[in-house]
Amino acid sequence: MAETTTAPRPPANFRAGPGPASRFFGDVLLPGGAKAVLWLWVGFNVLLLLWVLVTSLKTDSEVFDFLSAPSRLAWENFTRAWADSGFGRAFANTVVYAVATAATSVLFAAPAAYGIARSGRKAGGWLLVFFSLGMTIPHQIVLVPYVVMNAQLDTLMVDWVTGWWDQRIFVVAVSVAWQIPFSVFVLEGYFRSLPSELEEAATIDGASRWTTFREVMLPLAGPAVRTVFVLNLITAWNETLLVLVLINDPAKSTLGPTLLNTFGSLQNQSSWGVLFAGVAVVTLPILAVFVWTAGRILEGVTAGVDK
């Protein structure tokens, strides 16, 4: 009788994996290609920033000579942008608006995130989904209701309640409402990673739930809180659409709408140096904040991984 042979069976714990070609394309080419694309993107943005800075120091007659250095440093472009075009006033308004929005959003989001993290798994999951849905709604969908609410609230406060009203209060309130879902989403994950034994020890010592949150859990969540604050600050600094639509007084406007108005008024006067100086005023402060806090942002994003 002819002998029959069977193919050897792989071990029970054997799992098929990618072959040499797959490992080559997955581990070498794709990461290398991704790094190359990222570095090209970084280089493009750095060159663009340098071009804006150099152009902001050129005279109007030299602006369109892209490859030449300025014959002299036209610092008067920044003086005109800061004083004559209203960037100084807009800068102060933006600082107040961005800090107030970021701080208020963290103030409301931190207790909410802690409460969700310490709720039951089912209830906390549904609450987190409810908050996260707020990140899926774009501003443009609700602009018309915002305009109507802003006008009606202005009339109500001026005619019936206080006798005055500042539309910036409504803009801050709307911006805080938009930032709370993201803030809760980030902070909830960090609070959930903190050990519950700390709360049990605080309870044994007689601390209330609020005292435990304020004096034990919130300090431990400091890296995440700082990260959320900085990210919200950057978002509020760059906000243009809400301010442009909801604030009618140019004296109360922020940097984004002021830059748009400057572009509309100066392009017919060929004051391109002033316009580029305005772009630098809008960009450089928040870029400096991001560079200064980049390490803290990374710390806040990764701090809860090993807990």
Secondary structure, DSSP 8 states (H G I E B T S, - for coil): -----------TT------HHHHHIIIIIHHHHHHHHHHHHHHHHHHHHHHHHHHHTS-GGGTT-TTS--SS--THHHHIIIIISSHHHHHHHHHHHHHHHHHHHHHHHHHHHHHHHTS-HHHHHHHHHHHHGGGGS-GGGGHHHHHHHHHHHHHHIIIIISS---HHHHHHHHHHHHHHHHHHHHHHHHHHHS-THHHHHHHHTT--HHHHIIIIIHHHTHHHHHHHHHHHHHHHHT--HHHHHH---GGG--HHHHHHHHHHHHGGGT-HHHHHHHHHHHHHHHHHHHHHHHHHHHHHHHTTS--
